[in-house]
């Protein structure tokens, strides 16, 4: 039953077969490179948009219970490592990309929350949202998805804890540290307002991420059908011990959310790339993208930005090699 749920419900393999039959009915051979690319593109685009719509609506509905003011109050009740854990967990019900999370990070920091706690939130938000758990399950299976999310939360908690112990509060830009804390009334929306909010978030997010989905699926289709398998194996397979480093270096200049990264990761894995390599690539794109670093630089000084970048990079590389070691257990 679980295999059926993973393949036919989450993975929507029935859709792949349907797309193949439709393309073949128009006389297109899906065994060719062009036909295979079109089949990959159509199937993944439709599947991701369907999953995206369902997940964003559900996650946005959950998020309506955790507006910034309420999240700040929740985080303010905890201290030490417990606060970092709660911040990392709250990051899983926030927007999907790092650039969307940075304004919330600035708000939490200006409200006086501990710096390490806000960084735990900032790390986990783009890396391990609830949507990534479901989407990873649809592609790589439940074990991979759960371990990915758990290790992502570990990076967020440890990263925030380290930043807290380094006492880098002076590395936050002055306009944030001097911002007055403003208490606002916490309005409690009714069910209709929550549903309206979820629908608004769904439409807004789909509009924002659609270009990255099309681009990511296009790149994935190209890799899947046009890049020689032996080239991928040489660069990102077990024969290259630096494959994780290569994946991180390639991922940093890019900007996409988890939905744009999944098709590329899926294509790389099918071509022989190691699991840890493709997951390290995904983490680098979602957490360390160049645009998000530029935005974060406006809020923090170079020293703190460098510490954040170094901690996340080291954690991602470590996670990548861990996944490479346990790949037989997860995909066996």
C-alpha positions in Angstrom: 0.0 0.0 0.0 2.8 2.4 0.8 4.6 1.7 -2.5 1.3 2.4 -4.3 0.8 5.6 -2.4 4.3 6.8 -3.1 4.4 5.9 -6.8 0.8 6.5 -7.9 -0.4 9.3 -5.5 2.7 11.3 -4.6 4.8 10.3 -7.6 1.8 10.4 -10.0 3.3 7.6 -12.2 -0.1 7.2 -13.8 0.3 10.8 -15.1 3.7 9.8 -16.7 2.0 6.9 -18.5 -0.8 9.1 -19.6 1.5 11.8 -21.0 3.5 9.1 -22.8 0.3 7.7 -24.5 -0.8 11.2 -25.5 2.5 12.0 -27.1 2.6 8.7 -28.9 -0.9 9.3 -30.2 0.5 12.3 -32.0 3.2 10.2 -33.5 6.0 11.2 -31.2 8.4 8.4 -30.2 9.1 9.0 -26.5 12.1 6.7 -26.7 14.0 9.3 -28.7 15.8 12.2 -27.0 13.3 14.8 -28.2 10.3 12.7 -27.3 11.8 11.7 -23.9 12.6 15.3 -23.1 9.0 16.4 -23.9 7.6 13.5 -21.8 9.8 14.4 -18.9 8.9 18.1 -19.2 5.2 17.7 -19.5 5.0 15.1 -16.8 7.1 17.0 -14.2 5.5 20.4 -14.9 2.0 19.1 -14.4 3.0 16.9 -11.4 4.9 19.7 -9.6 2.1 22.3 -10.2 -0.5 19.9 -8.8 1.6 19.0 -5.7 2.6 22.7 -5.3 -1.0 23.9 -5.3 -2.2 21.3 -2.8 0.9 21.8 -0.5 0.9 25.6 -0.6 -2.8 25.8 0.2 -2.4 23.3 3.2 0.8 24.9 4.4 -0.6 28.4 4.1 -3.6 27.4 6.1 -1.3 26.1 8.8 0.8 29.2 8.5 -2.3 31.3 9.3 -2.0 30.1 12.8 1.6 31.4 13.1 1.7 35.0 11.9 4.9 36.9 12.7 3.6 38.4 15.9 2.5 35.1 17.3 5.7 33.4 16.1 7.7 36.0 18.0 5.7 35.5 21.2 6.2 31.7 20.9 9.9 32.1 20.4 10.1 34.5 23.3 8.9 31.8 25.7 11.9 29.6 25.2 15.6 30.0 25.8 18.8 28.2 24.9 18.8 25.1 22.7 15.1 24.7 23.1 14.5 28.1 21.5 16.7 27.1 18.6 14.7 23.9 18.1 11.4 25.8 18.2 12.7 28.4 15.7 13.9 25.6 13.3 10.5 23.9 13.5 8.6 27.2 13.0 10.8 27.7 9.9 9.1 24.6 8.3 5.7 26.5 8.0 7.0 29.6 6.4 7.5 30.7 2.8 9.6 28.4 0.5 12.6 30.5 -0.5 15.4 32.2 1.4 14.6 35.7 0.0 11.0 35.4 1.4 12.3 34.4 4.8 14.8 37.2 5.3 12.2 39.9 6.0 10.8 37.7 8.8 14.3 37.2 10.1 14.8 41.0 10.1 11.5 41.4 12.0 12.4 38.8 14.6 15.8 40.3 15.1 14.6 43.9 15.5 12.0 42.6 18.0 14.8 41.6 20.3 14.8 37.8 19.8 18.2 36.2 20.4 20.4 36.3 17.3 21.1 32.5 17.3 17.4 31.8 17.5 16.5 34.0 14.5 19.3 32.3 12.5 18.0 28.9 13.3 14.7 30.1 11.8 16.5 31.6 8.7 18.4 28.4 8.0 15.4 26.0 8.3 12.8 28.1 6.5 14.0 27.6 2.9 15.8 24.3 3.5 13.2 22.1 5.2 9.7 23.3 4.8 6.8 20.8 4.9 6.4 21.0 1.1 9.9 19.7 0.7 9.1 16.7 2.8 6.1 15.7 0.6 7.8 16.5 -2.7 11.0 14.6 -1.7 8.8 11.6 -0.8 7.2 11.7 -4.2 10.7 11.4 -5.9 13.1 9.7 -3.5 10.9 7.9 -1.1 9.9 8.3 2.5 13.2 7.4 4.1 15.3 9.9 2.1 12.7 12.6 2.7 12.6 12.1 6.5 16.4 11.9 6.8 16.8 15.0 4.7 14.4 17.0 6.8 15.9 15.8 10.1 19.5 16.6 9.0 18.3 20.0 7.7 16.8 20.8 11.1 20.1 19.7 12.8 22.0 22.1 10.6 19.6 24.9 11.6 19.8 24.2 15.3 23.5 23.8 15.4 24.1 26.8 13.2 21.9 29.0 15.3 23.5 27.7 18.5 27.1 28.4 17.2 26.1 31.9 16.1 24.6 32.5 19.5 27.8 31.5 21.3 29.9 33.7 19.1 28.1 36.8 20.4 27.9 38.6 17.1 25.1 40.9 17.9 27.2 43.9 16.9 27.4 42.5 13.4 23.7 43.2 12.9 23.2 46.4 11.0 22.4 49.4 13.2 19.0 50.2 11.7 17.8 46.7 12.8 19.3 46.8 16.3 17.9 50.3 17.0 14.4 49.6 15.6 11.7 50.1 18.2 9.8 47.0 19.2 6.1 47.6 18.3 3.4 45.5 19.9 0.4 45.0 17.7 -2.9 43.4 18.6 -3.1 39.8 17.5 -6.2 39.4 15.4 -7.6 35.9 15.3 -9.0 35.1 11.8 -12.0 33.0 11.4 -12.1 29.9 9.1 -13.2 31.9 6.1 -10.4 34.3 6.5 -7.9 31.5 6.9 -9.2 29.8 3.7 -9.0 33.1 1.8 -5.5 33.7 3.1 -4.4 30.2 2.0 -5.9 30.8 -1.5 -4.2 34.2 -1.8 -0.8 32.6 -0.8 -1.4 29.8 -3.3 -2.0 32.2 -6.2 0.8 34.5 -5.2 3.4 31.7 -4.7 2.5 30.0 -7.9 3.0 33.2 -9.8 6.4 33.7 -8.2 7.8 30.2 -8.5 6.4 29.3 -11.9 9.4 30.6 -13.9 11.8 28.6 -11.7 9.7 25.5 -12.1 9.7 25.8 -15.9 13.4 26.5 -15.9 14.2 23.7 -13.4 12.1 21.1 -15.3 13.7 22.3 -18.6 17.2 21.8 -17.2 16.1 18.4 -15.7 14.7 17.3 -19.1 18.0 18.3 -20.8 20.1 16.4 -18.3 17.8 13.4 -18.4 17.9 13.0 -22.2 20.9 14.8 -23.6 23.8 14.7 -21.1 25.7 11.4 -21.4 25.4 9.2 -18.3 29.1 8.5 -18.1 29.8 12.3 -17.9 27.5 12.6 -14.9 29.0 9.6 -13.2 32.5 10.9 -13.7 31.7 14.4 -12.2 29.1 13.5 -9.6 29.3 9.7 -9.1 31.3 7.6 -6.7 34.4 8.0 -8.9 34.8 11.6 -7.9 35.3 12.2 -4.1 34.9 15.9 -4.6 31.4 15.5 -6.1 29.7 17.1 -3.1 31.9 20.2 -3.3 31.2 20.5 -7.1 27.5 20.3 -6.4 27.6 23.0 -3.7 29.8 25.3 -5.9 27.3 24.9 -8.8 24.3 25.5 -6.6 25.4 28.7 -4.9 25.1 31.1 -7.9 21.6 29.7 -8.7 18.3 30.9 -7.2 15.3 28.7 -6.9 13.1 27.1 -4.3 12.7 23.4 -3.6 10.2 23.0 -6.4 12.6 24.2 -9.0 15.4 22.1 -7.7 13.6 18.8 -7.5 13.5 18.1 -11.3 17.2 18.8 -11.7 18.0 16.5 -8.7 15.7 13.8 -10.1 17.5 13.9 -13.4 21.0 13.9 -11.9 20.1 10.9 -9.7 18.7 8.9 -12.6 21.9 9.6 -14.6 24.2 8.1 -11.8 24.9 11.0 -9.5 25.2 10.1 -5.9 22.3 10.9 -3.6 24.4 13.0 -1.3 25.6 15.1 -4.2 22.1 15.9 -5.5 20.8 16.7 -2.0 23.8 18.9 -1.3 23.0 20.7 -4.5 19.4 21.3 -3.5 20.5 22.6 0.0 23.0 25.0 -1.6 20.5 26.4 -4.0 17.7 26.9 -1.5 19.9 28.2 1.4 23.0 29.8 0.0 21.8 31.3 -3.3 23.7 34.5 -4.4 20.5 36.7 -4.4 19.6 35.7 -0.8 23.2 36.5 0.3 22.9 39.9 -1.3 19.6 40.5 0.6 21.0 39.2 3.9 24.1 41.5 3.5 21.7 44.5 3.9 20.7 43.2 7.3 24.0 41.9 8.7 27.7 42.9 8.4 30.3 40.9 6.5 31.6 39.1 9.6 28.2 37.6 10.5 27.4 36.9 6.9 30.7 35.0 6.5 30.0 33.0 9.7 26.5 32.1 8.5 27.8 31.2 5.0 30.6 29.1 6.5 28.4 27.2 8.9 25.8 26.4 6.3 28.3 25.4 3.7 30.2 23.1 6.1 26.9 21.5 7.3 25.6 21.0 3.7 28.9 19.3 2.7 28.8 17.1 5.8 25.2 16.1 5.0 26.1 15.3 1.4 28.8 12.9 2.4 26.6 11.3 5.0 23.9 10.6 2.4 26.6 9.2 0.1 27.6 6.7 2.8 24.1 5.6 3.7 22.7 5.7 0.1 22.5 1.9 -0.1 20.3 1.8 3.0 18.0 4.5 1.9 17.5 3.5 -1.8 18.2 -0.3 -1.4 
